[in-house]
Amino acid sequence: MPLRLRKFIGMILLVLLVVVYAIVAMIVAVRTLGDQPGWVQFLYFLLSGTIWVLPAMGIIKWMAGPRPQ
């Protein structure tokens, strides 16, 4: 697969990942954190704000293509 096509597909996947992840994280927060103390809400948003990086790293590595030998 050409590198330009791989980067285009990866860009679309990254945007979809961020949008879907943000919506799911907000739904979970609204349904479960409404009556929780502030520190629990802080920890949730801290973790949910950084966990999306893991699948994003996989997409970015795939976008870069195979490593040159």
N, CA, C, O and CB atoms as a CASP TS submission, in Angstrom:
PFRMAT TS
TARGET T0000
AUTHOR 0000-0000-0000
METHOD Language model
MODEL 1
PARENT N/A
ATOM      1  N   MET     1       0.841  -1.166   0.000  1.00  0.00           N
ATOM      2  CA  MET     1       0.000   0.000   0.000  1.00  0.00           C
ATOM      3  C   MET     1       0.893   1.239   0.000  1.00  0.00           C
ATOM      4  O   MET     1       1.847   1.323   0.774  1.00  0.00           O
ATOM      5  CB  MET     1      -0.961  -0.007   1.214  1.00  0.00           C
ATOM      6  N   PRO     2       0.583   2.187  -0.862  1.00  0.00           N
ATOM      7  CA  PRO     2       1.400   3.409  -0.895  1.00  0.00           C
ATOM      8  C   PRO     2       1.333   4.169   0.431  1.00  0.00           C
ATOM      9  O   PRO     2       0.319   4.147   1.129  1.00  0.00           O
ATOM     10  CB  PRO     2       0.940   4.322  -2.041  1.00  0.00           C
ATOM     11  N   LEU     3       2.416   4.826   0.753  1.00  0.00           N
ATOM     12  CA  LEU     3       2.520   5.528   2.027  1.00  0.00           C
ATOM     13  C   LEU     3       1.495   6.656   2.139  1.00  0.00           C
ATOM     14  O   LEU     3       0.949   6.888   3.218  1.00  0.00           O
ATOM     15  CB  LEU     3       3.926   6.085   2.203  1.00  0.00           C
ATOM     16  N   ARG     4       1.231   7.355   1.045  1.00  0.00           N
ATOM     17  CA  ARG     4       0.257   8.450   1.095  1.00  0.00           C
ATOM     18  C   ARG     4      -1.139   7.938   1.409  1.00  0.00           C
ATOM     19  O   ARG     4      -1.870   8.565   2.176  1.00  0.00           O
ATOM     20  CB  ARG     4       0.242   9.213  -0.229  1.00  0.00           C
ATOM     21  N   LEU     5      -1.517   6.812   0.831  1.00  0.00           N
ATOM     22  CA  LEU     5      -2.819   6.229   1.110  1.00  0.00           C
ATOM     23  C   LEU     5      -2.885   5.748   2.555  1.00  0.00           C
ATOM     24  O   LEU     5      -3.906   5.913   3.224  1.00  0.00           O
ATOM     25  CB  LEU     5      -3.111   5.073   0.145  1.00  0.00           C
ATOM     26  N   ARG     6      -1.805   5.157   3.031  1.00  0.00           N
ATOM     27  CA  ARG     6      -1.734   4.682   4.411  1.00  0.00           C
ATOM     28  C   ARG     6      -1.892   5.846   5.389  1.00  0.00           C
ATOM     29  O   ARG     6      -2.585   5.712   6.397  1.00  0.00           O
ATOM     30  CB  ARG     6      -0.402   3.950   4.661  1.00  0.00           C
ATOM     31  N   LYS     7      -1.262   6.978   5.104  1.00  0.00           N
ATOM     32  CA  LYS     7      -1.377   8.146   5.969  1.00  0.00           C
ATOM     33  C   LYS     7      -2.785   8.741   5.920  1.00  0.00           C
ATOM     34  O   LYS     7      -3.303   9.190   6.942  1.00  0.00           O
ATOM     35  CB  LYS     7      -0.347   9.201   5.569  1.00  0.00           C
ATOM     36  N   PHE     8      -3.397   8.747   4.753  1.00  0.00           N
ATOM     37  CA  PHE     8      -4.764   9.260   4.630  1.00  0.00           C
ATOM     38  C   PHE     8      -5.743   8.409   5.428  1.00  0.00           C
ATOM     39  O   PHE     8      -6.579   8.939   6.159  1.00  0.00           O
ATOM     40  CB  PHE     8      -5.188   9.306   3.160  1.00  0.00           C
ATOM     41  N   ILE     9      -5.640   7.099   5.288  1.00  0.00           N
ATOM     42  CA  ILE     9      -6.512   6.193   6.044  1.00  0.00           C
ATOM     43  C   ILE     9      -6.245   6.335   7.538  1.00  0.00           C
ATOM     44  O   ILE     9      -7.185   6.347   8.333  1.00  0.00           O
ATOM     45  CB  ILE     9      -6.301   4.724   5.598  1.00  0.00           C
ATOM     46  N   GLY    10      -4.993   6.441   7.926  1.00  0.00           N
ATOM     47  CA  GLY    10      -4.639   6.609   9.329  1.00  0.00           C
ATOM     48  C   GLY    10      -5.183   7.900   9.914  1.00  0.00           C
ATOM     49  O   GLY    10      -5.618   7.927  11.066  1.00  0.00           O
ATOM     50  N   MET    11      -5.161   8.979   9.123  1.00  0.00           N
ATOM     51  CA  MET    11      -5.698  10.248   9.587  1.00  0.00           C
ATOM     52  C   MET    11      -7.198  10.129   9.848  1.00  0.00           C
ATOM     53  O   MET    11      -7.695  10.632  10.856  1.00  0.00           O
ATOM     54  CB  MET    11      -5.417  11.356   8.562  1.00  0.00           C
ATOM     55  N   ILE    12      -7.906   9.478   8.958  1.00  0.00           N
ATOM     56  CA  ILE    12      -9.342   9.284   9.137  1.00  0.00           C
ATOM     57  C   ILE    12      -9.599   8.421  10.371  1.00  0.00           C
ATOM     58  O   ILE    12     -10.501   8.719  11.154  1.00  0.00           O
ATOM     59  CB  ILE    12      -9.968   8.635   7.877  1.00  0.00           C
ATOM     60  N   LEU    13      -8.824   7.366  10.551  1.00  0.00           N
ATOM     61  CA  LEU    13      -8.981   6.508  11.723  1.00  0.00           C
ATOM     62  C   LEU    13      -8.706   7.262  13.020  1.00  0.00           C
ATOM     63  O   LEU    13      -9.411   7.066  14.009  1.00  0.00           O
ATOM     64  CB  LEU    13      -8.057   5.307  11.620  1.00  0.00           C
ATOM     65  N   LEU    14      -7.689   8.122  13.025  1.00  0.00           N
ATOM     66  CA  LEU    14      -7.384   8.898  14.227  1.00  0.00           C
ATOM     67  C   LEU    14      -8.518   9.853  14.587  1.00  0.00           C
ATOM     68  O   LEU    14      -8.877   9.985  15.757  1.00  0.00           O
ATOM     69  CB  LEU    14      -6.092   9.681  14.034  1.00  0.00           C
ATOM     70  N   VAL    15      -9.076  10.512  13.587  1.00  0.00           N
ATOM     71  CA  VAL    15     -10.182  11.430  13.860  1.00  0.00           C
ATOM     72  C   VAL    15     -11.385  10.659  14.391  1.00  0.00           C
ATOM     73  O   VAL    15     -12.026  11.085  15.352  1.00  0.00           O
ATOM     74  CB  VAL    15     -10.567  12.219  12.587  1.00  0.00           C
ATOM     75  N   LEU    16     -11.691   9.527  13.767  1.00  0.00           N
ATOM     76  CA  LEU    16     -12.808   8.712  14.245  1.00  0.00           C
ATOM     77  C   LEU    16     -12.552   8.195  15.657  1.00  0.00           C
ATOM     78  O   LEU    16     -13.460   8.190  16.489  1.00  0.00           O
ATOM     79  CB  LEU    16     -13.055   7.539  13.296  1.00  0.00           C
ATOM     80  N   LEU    17     -11.342   7.767  15.928  1.00  0.00           N
ATOM     81  CA  LEU    17     -10.992   7.284  17.264  1.00  0.00           C
ATOM     82  C   LEU    17     -11.240   8.363  18.317  1.00  0.00           C
ATOM     83  O   LEU    17     -11.853   8.095  19.350  1.00  0.00           O
ATOM     84  CB  LEU    17      -9.523   6.833  17.303  1.00  0.00           C
ATOM     85  N   VAL    18     -10.770   9.567  18.061  1.00  0.00           N
ATOM     86  CA  VAL    18     -10.903  10.640  19.044  1.00  0.00           C
ATOM     87  C   VAL    18     -12.377  10.999  19.253  1.00  0.00           C
ATOM     88  O   VAL    18     -12.810  11.189  20.390  1.00  0.00           O
ATOM     89  CB  VAL    18     -10.106  11.883  18.595  1.00  0.00           C
ATOM     90  N   VAL    19     -13.136  11.091  18.186  1.00  0.00           N
ATOM     91  CA  VAL    19     -14.547  11.464  18.305  1.00  0.00           C
ATOM     92  C   VAL    19     -15.324  10.385  19.052  1.00  0.00           C
ATOM     93  O   VAL    19     -16.047  10.689  20.000  1.00  0.00           O
ATOM     94  CB  VAL    19     -15.166  11.701  16.912  1.00  0.00           C
ATOM     95  N   VAL    20     -15.184   9.131  18.636  1.00  0.00           N
ATOM     96  CA  VAL    20     -15.925   8.041  19.271  1.00  0.00           C
ATOM     97  C   VAL    20     -15.482   7.871  20.719  1.00  0.00           C
ATOM     98  O   VAL    20     -16.315   7.677  21.604  1.00  0.00           O
ATOM     99  CB  VAL    20     -15.729   6.724  18.493  1.00  0.00           C
ATOM    100  N   TYR    21     -14.193   7.942  20.964  1.00  0.00           N
ATOM    101  CA  TYR    21     -13.686   7.780  22.328  1.00  0.00           C
ATOM    102  C   TYR    21     -14.209   8.885  23.239  1.00  0.00           C
ATOM    103  O   TYR    21     -14.600   8.619  24.375  1.00  0.00           O
ATOM    104  CB  TYR    21     -12.151   7.775  22.334  1.00  0.00           C
ATOM    105  N   ALA    22     -14.219  10.115  22.751  1.00  0.00           N
ATOM    106  CA  ALA    22     -14.702  11.227  23.567  1.00  0.00           C
ATOM    107  C   ALA    22     -16.182  11.058  23.907  1.00  0.00           C
ATOM    108  O   ALA    22     -16.595  11.314  25.038  1.00  0.00           O
ATOM    109  CB  ALA    22     -14.475  12.557  22.841  1.00  0.00           C
ATOM    110  N   ILE    23     -16.972  10.632  22.936  1.00  0.00           N
ATOM    111  CA  ILE    23     -18.399  10.430  23.185  1.00  0.00           C
ATOM    112  C   ILE    23     -18.620   9.316  24.201  1.00  0.00           C
ATOM    113  O   ILE    23     -19.420   9.468  25.124  1.00  0.00           O
ATOM    114  CB  ILE    23     -19.133  10.105  21.876  1.00  0.00           C
ATOM    115  N   VAL    24     -17.923   8.207  24.039  1.00  0.00           N
ATOM    116  CA  VAL    24     -18.073   7.091  24.977  1.00  0.00           C
ATOM    117  C   VAL    24     -17.608   7.503  26.376  1.00  0.00           C
ATOM    118  O   VAL    24     -18.264   7.169  27.362  1.00  0.00           O
ATOM    119  CB  VAL    24     -17.275   5.858  24.488  1.00  0.00           C
ATOM    120  N   ALA    25     -16.501   8.214  26.474  1.00  0.00           N
ATOM    121  CA  ALA    25     -16.001   8.650  27.782  1.00  0.00           C
ATOM    122  C   ALA    25     -16.992   9.597  28.452  1.00  0.00           C
ATOM    123  O   ALA    25     -17.184   9.526  29.666  1.00  0.00           O
ATOM    124  CB  ALA    25     -14.630   9.336  27.635  1.00  0.00           C
ATOM    125  N   MET    26     -17.624  10.480  27.684  1.00  0.00           N
ATOM    126  CA  MET    26     -18.610  11.385  28.268  1.00  0.00           C
ATOM    127  C   MET    26     -19.849  10.641  28.729  1.00  0.00           C
ATOM    128  O   MET    26     -20.395  10.946  29.789  1.00  0.00           O
ATOM    129  CB  MET    26     -18.997  12.458  27.270  1.00  0.00           C
ATOM    130  N   ILE    27     -20.303   9.666  27.947  1.00  0.00           N
ATOM    131  CA  ILE    27     -21.480   8.890  28.341  1.00  0.00           C
ATOM    132  C   ILE    27     -21.208   8.132  29.636  1.00  0.00           C
ATOM    133  O   ILE    27     -22.042   8.118  30.541  1.00  0.00           O
ATOM    134  CB  ILE    27     -21.883   7.907  27.222  1.00  0.00           C
ATOM    135  N   VAL    28     -20.050   7.511  29.718  1.00  0.00           N
ATOM    136  CA  VAL    28     -19.693   6.785  30.941  1.00  0.00           C
ATOM    137  C   VAL    28     -19.627   7.750  32.125  1.00  0.00           C
ATOM    138  O   VAL    28     -20.110   7.428  33.211  1.00  0.00           O
ATOM    139  CB  VAL    28     -18.336   6.050  30.767  1.00  0.00           C
ATOM    140  N   ALA    29     -19.046   8.909  31.931  1.00  0.00           N
ATOM    141  CA  ALA    29     -18.926   9.886  33.020  1.00  0.00           C
ATOM    142  C   ALA    29     -20.294  10.361  33.485  1.00  0.00           C
ATOM    143  O   ALA    29     -20.535  10.455  34.689  1.00  0.00           O
ATOM    144  CB  ALA    29     -18.082  11.083  32.575  1.00  0.00           C
ATOM    145  N   VAL    30     -21.180  10.658  32.567  1.00  0.00           N
ATOM    146  CA  VAL    30     -22.497  11.163  32.942  1.00  0.00           C
ATOM    147  C   VAL    30     -23.288  10.103  33.700  1.00  0.00           C
ATOM    148  O   VAL    30     -23.987  10.414  34.665  1.00  0.00           O
ATOM    149  CB  VAL    30     -23.273  11.613  31.698  1.00  0.00           C
ATOM    150  N   ARG    31     -23.177   8.859  33.265  1.00  0.00           N
ATOM    151  CA  ARG    31     -23.962   7.796  33.894  1.00  0.00           C
ATOM    152  C   ARG    31     -23.392   7.318  35.228  1.00  0.00           C
ATOM    153  O   ARG    31     -24.141   6.813  36.063  1.00  0.00           O
ATOM    154  CB  ARG    31     -24.064   6.632  32.958  1.00  0.00           C
ATOM    155  N   THR    32     -22.102   7.464  35.445  1.00  0.00           N
ATOM    156  CA  THR    32     -21.510   6.877  36.650  1.00  0.00           C
ATOM    157  C   THR    32     -20.928   7.881  37.629  1.00  0.00           C
ATOM    158  O   THR    32     -20.785   7.554  38.808  1.00  0.00           O
ATOM    159  CB  THR    32     -20.449   5.930  36.259  1.00  0.00           C
ATOM    160  N   LEU    33     -20.588   9.085  37.195  1.00  0.00           N
ATOM    161  CA  LEU    33     -19.852  10.005  38.068  1.00  0.00           C
ATOM    162  C   LEU    33     -20.687  11.153  38.612  1.00  0.00           C
ATOM    163  O   LEU    33     -20.141  12.071  39.224  1.00  0.00           O
ATOM    164  CB  LEU    33     -18.691  10.566  37.330  1.00  0.00           C
ATOM    165  N   GLY    34     -21.972  11.122  38.408  1.00  0.00           N
ATOM    166  CA  GLY    34     -22.799  12.254  38.812  1.00  0.00           C
ATOM    167  C   GLY    34     -22.733  12.589  40.285  1.00  0.00           C
ATOM    168  O   GLY    34     -22.696  13.768  40.637  1.00  0.00           O
ATOM    169  N   ASP    35     -22.715  11.604  41.151  1.00  0.00           N
ATOM    170  CA  ASP    35     -22.721  11.868  42.590  1.00  0.00           C
ATOM    171  C   ASP    35     -21.409  11.474  43.270  1.00  0.00           C
ATOM    172  O   ASP    35     -21.362  11.312  44.490  1.00  0.00           O
ATOM    173  CB  ASP    35     -23.870  11.128  43.240  1.00  0.00           C
ATOM    174  N   GLN    36     -20.366  11.322  42.495  1.00  0.00           N
ATOM    175  CA  GLN    36     -19.058  10.954  43.046  1.00  0.00           C
ATOM    176  C   GLN    36     -18.317  12.206  43.512  1.00  0.00           C
ATOM    177  O   GLN    36     -18.572  13.302  43.011  1.00  0.00           O
ATOM    178  CB  GLN    36     -18.214  10.186  41.993  1.00  0.00           C
ATOM    179  N   PRO    37     -17.401  12.048  44.470  1.00  0.00           N
ATOM    180  CA  PRO    37     -16.609  13.209  44.911  1.00  0.00           C
ATOM    181  C   PRO    37     -15.693  13.724  43.799  1.00  0.00           C
ATOM    182  O   PRO    37     -15.435  13.036  42.812  1.00  0.00           O
ATOM    183  CB  PRO    37     -15.770  12.843  46.145  1.00  0.00           C
ATOM    184  N   GLY    38     -15.220  14.935  43.986  1.00  0.00           N
ATOM    185  CA  GLY    38     -14.409  15.583  42.965  1.00  0.00           C
ATOM    186  C   GLY    38     -13.135  14.842  42.623  1.00  0.00           C
ATOM    187  O   GLY    38     -12.732  14.827  41.460  1.00  0.00           O
ATOM    188  N   TRP    39     -12.486  14.222  43.604  1.00  0.00           N
ATOM    189  CA  TRP    39     -11.227  13.525  43.320  1.00  0.00           C
ATOM    190  C   TRP    39     -11.461  12.295  42.451  1.00  0.00           C
ATOM    191  O   TRP    39     -10.596  11.942  41.649  1.00  0.00           O
ATOM    192  CB  TRP    39     -10.536  13.117  44.625  1.00  0.00           C
ATOM    193  N   VAL    40     -12.619  11.629  42.592  1.00  0.00           N
ATOM    194  CA  VAL    40     -12.929  10.474  41.739  1.00  0.00           C
ATOM    195  C   VAL    40     -13.163  10.951  40.309  1.00  0.00           C
ATOM    196  O   VAL    40     -12.698  10.324  39.357  1.00  0.00           O
ATOM    197  CB  VAL    40     -14.179   9.702  42.272  1.00  0.00           C
ATOM    198  N   GLN    41     -13.875  12.050  40.162  1.00  0.00           N
ATOM    199  CA  GLN    41     -14.097  12.610  38.828  1.00  0.00           C
ATOM    200  C   GLN    41     -12.774  13.029  38.198  1.00  0.00           C
ATOM    201  O   GLN    41     -12.544  12.802  37.011  1.00  0.00           O
ATOM    202  CB  GLN    41     -15.059  13.811  38.896  1.00  0.00           C
ATOM    203  N   PHE    42     -11.906  13.643  39.003  1.00  0.00           N
ATOM    204  CA  PHE    42     -10.594  14.053  38.489  1.00  0.00           C
ATOM    205  C   PHE    42      -9.792  12.851  37.997  1.00  0.00           C
ATOM    206  O   PHE    42      -9.221  12.887  36.907  1.00  0.00           O
ATOM    207  CB  PHE    42      -9.804  14.799  39.573  1.00  0.00           C
ATOM    208  N   LEU    43      -9.749  11.785  38.802  1.00  0.00           N
ATOM    209  CA  LEU    43      -9.012  10.591  38.384  1.00  0.00           C
ATOM    210  C   LEU    43      -9.597   9.974  37.124  1.00  0.00           C
ATOM    211  O   LEU    43      -8.861   9.534  36.241  1.00  0.00           O
ATOM    212  CB  LEU    43      -9.004   9.563  39.499  1.00  0.00           C
ATOM    213  N   TYR    44     -10.929   9.943  37.041  1.00  0.00           N
ATOM    214  CA  TYR    44     -11.559   9.381  35.835  1.00  0.00           C
ATOM    215  C   TYR    44     -11.144  10.170  34.598  1.00  0.00           C
ATOM    216  O   TYR    44     -10.717   9.589  33.600  1.00  0.00           O
ATOM    217  CB  TYR    44     -13.100   9.381  35.972  1.00  0.00           C
ATOM    218  N   PHE    45     -11.271  11.490  34.666  1.00  0.00           N
ATOM    219  CA  PHE    45     -10.956  12.292  33.490  1.00  0.00           C
ATOM    220  C   PHE    45      -9.456  12.307  33.197  1.00  0.00           C
ATOM    221  O   PHE    45      -9.057  12.431  32.039  1.00  0.00           O
ATOM    222  CB  PHE    45     -11.461  13.714  33.680  1.00  0.00           C
ATOM    223  N   LEU    46      -8.634  12.184  34.214  1.00  0.00           N
ATOM    224  CA  LEU    46      -7.196  12.072  33.997  1.00  0.00           C
ATOM    225  C   LEU    46      -6.872  10.786  33.232  1.00  0.00           C
ATOM    226  O   LEU    46      -6.127  10.805  32.252  1.00  0.00           O
ATOM    227  CB  LEU    46      -6.442  12.104  35.344  1.00  0.00           C
ATOM    228  N   LEU    47      -7.439   9.675  33.692  1.00  0.00           N
ATOM    229  CA  LEU    47      -7.175   8.399  33.024  1.00  0.00           C
ATOM    230  C   LEU    47      -7.816   8.326  31.642  1.00  0.00           C
ATOM    231  O   LEU    47      -7.180   7.905  30.675  1.00  0.00           O
ATOM    232  CB  LEU    47      -7.678   7.252  33.879  1.00  0.00           C
ATOM    233  N   SER    48      -9.073   8.736  31.558  1.00  0.00           N
ATOM    234  CA  SER    48      -9.745   8.635  30.261  1.00  0.00           C
ATOM    235  C   SER    48      -9.162   9.623  29.256  1.00  0.00           C
ATOM    236  O   SER    48      -9.269   9.417  28.047  1.00  0.00           O
ATOM    237  CB  SER    48     -11.247   8.877  30.421  1.00  0.00           C
ATOM    238  N   GLY    49      -8.552  10.687  29.748  1.00  0.00           N
ATOM    239  CA  GLY    49      -7.918  11.652  28.849  1.00  0.00           C
ATOM    240  C   GLY    49      -6.577  11.195  28.318  1.00  0.00           C
ATOM    241  O   GLY    49      -6.080  11.752  27.339  1.00  0.00           O
ATOM    242  N   THR    50      -5.977  10.184  28.946  1.00  0.00           N
ATOM    243  CA  THR    50      -4.676   9.706  28.478  1.00  0.00           C
ATOM    244  C   THR    50      -4.722   8.309  27.855  1.00  0.00           C
ATOM    245  O   THR    50      -3.819   7.944  27.101  1.00  0.00           O
ATOM    246  CB  THR    50      -3.705   9.705  29.622  1.00  0.00           C
ATOM    247  N   ILE    51      -5.755   7.526  28.157  1.00  0.00           N
ATOM    248  CA  ILE    51      -5.805   6.155  27.648  1.00  0.00           C
ATOM    249  C   ILE    51      -5.978   6.105  26.129  1.00  0.00           C
ATOM    250  O   ILE    51      -5.542   5.144  25.494  1.00  0.00           O
ATOM    251  CB  ILE    51      -6.937   5.395  28.317  1.00  0.00           C
ATOM    252  N   TRP    52      -6.606   7.122  25.538  1.00  0.00           N
ATOM    253  CA  TRP    52      -6.822   7.096  24.096  1.00  0.00           C
ATOM    254  C   TRP    52      -5.504   7.117  23.320  1.00  0.00           C
ATOM    255  O   TRP    52      -5.470   6.795  22.133  1.00  0.00           O
ATOM    256  CB  TRP    52      -7.687   8.275  23.678  1.00  0.00           C
ATOM    257  N   VAL    53      -4.431   7.494  23.995  1.00  0.00           N
ATOM    258  CA  VAL    53      -3.131   7.576  23.324  1.00  0.00           C
ATOM    259  C   VAL    53      -2.652   6.183  22.894  1.00  0.00           C
ATOM    260  O   VAL    53      -1.975   6.057  21.874  1.00  0.00           O
ATOM    261  CB  VAL    53      -2.086   8.237  24.252  1.00  0.00           C
ATOM    262  N   LEU    54      -2.991   5.147  23.650  1.00  0.00           N
ATOM    263  CA  LEU    54      -2.519   3.795  23.319  1.00  0.00           C
ATOM    264  C   LEU    54      -3.001   3.320  21.946  1.00  0.00           C
ATOM    265  O   LEU    54      -2.167   2.909  21.139  1.00  0.00           O
ATOM    266  CB  LEU    54      -2.981   2.812  24.383  1.00  0.00           C
ATOM    267  N   PRO    55      -4.311   3.355  21.636  1.00  0.00           N
ATOM    268  CA  PRO    55      -4.697   2.959  20.281  1.00  0.00           C
ATOM    269  C   PRO    55      -4.202   3.941  19.221  1.00  0.00           C
ATOM    270  O   PRO    55      -3.941   3.546  18.085  1.00  0.00           O
ATOM    271  CB  PRO    55      -6.204   2.831  20.191  1.00  0.00           C
ATOM    272  N   ALA    56      -4.073   5.211  19.583  1.00  0.00           N
ATOM    273  CA  ALA    56      -3.566   6.192  18.625  1.00  0.00           C
ATOM    274  C   ALA    56      -2.119   5.881  18.243  1.00  0.00           C
ATOM    275  O   ALA    56      -1.729   6.051  17.088  1.00  0.00           O
ATOM    276  CB  ALA    56      -3.668   7.611  19.206  1.00  0.00           C
ATOM    277  N   MET    57      -1.322   5.424  19.218  1.00  0.00           N
ATOM    278  CA  MET    57       0.067   5.058  18.915  1.00  0.00           C
ATOM    279  C   MET    57       0.114   3.912  17.909  1.00  0.00           C
ATOM    280  O   MET    57       0.950   3.909  17.005  1.00  0.00           O
ATOM    281  CB  MET    57       0.818   4.664  20.203  1.00  0.00           C
ATOM    282  N   GLY    58      -0.784   2.939  18.067  1.00  0.00           N
ATOM    283  CA  GLY    58      -0.824   1.832  17.115  1.00  0.00           C
ATOM    284  C   GLY    58      -1.168   2.298  15.714  1.00  0.00           C
ATOM    285  O   GLY    58      -0.580   1.831  14.739  1.00  0.00           O
ATOM    286  N   ILE    59      -2.112   3.208  15.609  1.00  0.00           N
ATOM    287  CA  ILE    59      -2.490   3.735  14.291  1.00  0.00           C
ATOM    288  C   ILE    59      -1.333   4.515  13.682  1.00  0.00           C
ATOM    289  O   ILE    59      -1.060   4.392  12.488  1.00  0.00           O
ATOM    290  CB  ILE    59      -3.742   4.635  14.400  1.00  0.00           C
ATOM    291  N   ILE    60      -0.661   5.308  14.486  1.00  0.00           N
ATOM    292  CA  ILE    60       0.461   6.110  13.965  1.00  0.00           C
ATOM    293  C   ILE    60       1.607   5.212  13.522  1.00  0.00           C
ATOM    294  O   ILE    60       2.241   5.476  12.501  1.00  0.00           O
ATOM    295  CB  ILE    60       0.958   7.111  15.031  1.00  0.00           C
ATOM    296  N   LYS    61       1.879   4.158  14.277  1.00  0.00           N
ATOM    297  CA  LYS    61       2.933   3.223  13.857  1.00  0.00           C
ATOM    298  C   LYS    61       2.565   2.557  12.537  1.00  0.00           C
ATOM    299  O   LYS    61       3.417   2.367  11.670  1.00  0.00           O
ATOM    300  CB  LYS    61       3.174   2.152  14.942  1.00  0.00           C
ATOM    301  N   TRP    62       1.286   2.203  12.391  1.00  0.00           N
ATOM    302  CA  TRP    62       0.848   1.588  11.135  1.00  0.00           C
ATOM    303  C   TRP    62       0.968   2.586   9.990  1.00  0.00           C
ATOM    304  O   TRP    62       1.353   2.211   8.883  1.00  0.00           O
ATOM    305  CB  TRP    62      -0.606   1.078  11.252  1.00  0.00           C
ATOM    306  N   MET    63       0.642   3.855  10.242  1.00  0.00           N
ATOM    307  CA  MET    63       0.731   4.883   9.212  1.00  0.00           C
ATOM    308  C   MET    63       2.151   5.055   8.719  1.00  0.00           C
ATOM    309  O   MET    63       2.368   5.314   7.536  1.00  0.00           O
ATOM    310  CB  MET    63       0.205   6.200   9.735  1.00  0.00           C
ATOM    311  N   ALA    64       3.117   4.915   9.602  1.00  0.00           N
ATOM    312  CA  ALA    64       4.520   5.135   9.230  1.00  0.00           C
ATOM    313  C   ALA    64       5.018   4.052   8.276  1.00  0.00           C
ATOM    314  O   ALA    64       5.998   4.257   7.560  1.00  0.00           O
ATOM    315  CB  ALA    64       5.404   5.173  10.482  1.00  0.00           C
ATOM    316  N   GLY    65       4.360   2.924   8.265  1.00  0.00           N
ATOM    317  CA  GLY    65       4.773   1.857   7.364  1.00  0.00           C
ATOM    318  C   GLY    65       5.907   1.049   7.952  1.00  0.00           C
ATOM    319  O   GLY    65       6.344   1.300   9.075  1.00  0.00           O
ATOM    320  N   PRO    66       6.380   0.079   7.192  1.00  0.00           N
ATOM    321  CA  PRO    66       7.482  -0.739   7.706  1.00  0.00           C
ATOM    322  C   PRO    66       8.762   0.081   7.844  1.00  0.00           C
ATOM    323  O   PRO    66       9.012   1.019   7.086  1.00  0.00           O
ATOM    324  CB  PRO    66       7.727  -1.942   6.785  1.00  0.00           C
ATOM    325  N   ARG    67       9.552  -0.298   8.824  1.00  0.00           N
ATOM    326  CA  ARG    67      10.815   0.400   9.054  1.00  0.00           C
ATOM    327  C   ARG    67      11.805   0.075   7.937  1.00  0.00           C
ATOM    328  O   ARG    67      11.920  -1.071   7.503  1.00  0.00           O
ATOM    329  CB  ARG    67      11.409   0.018  10.431  1.00  0.00           C
ATOM    330  N   PRO    68      12.511   1.101   7.486  1.00  0.00           N
ATOM    331  CA  PRO    68      13.535   0.816   6.452  1.00  0.00           C
ATOM    332  C   PRO    68      14.679   0.018   7.032  1.00  0.00           C
ATOM    333  O   PRO    68      15.093   0.239   8.170  1.00  0.00           O
ATOM    334  CB  PRO    68      14.076   2.120   5.838  1.00  0.00           C
ATOM    335  N   GLN    69      15.184  -0.904   6.249  1.00  0.00           N
ATOM    336  CA  GLN    69      16.271  -1.777   6.718  1.00  0.00           C
ATOM    337  C   GLN    69      17.614  -1.176   6.387  1.00  0.00           C
ATOM    338  O   GLN    69      18.648  -1.763   6.702  1.00  0.00           O
ATOM    339  CB  GLN    69      16.160  -3.175   6.100  1.00  0.00           C
TER
END
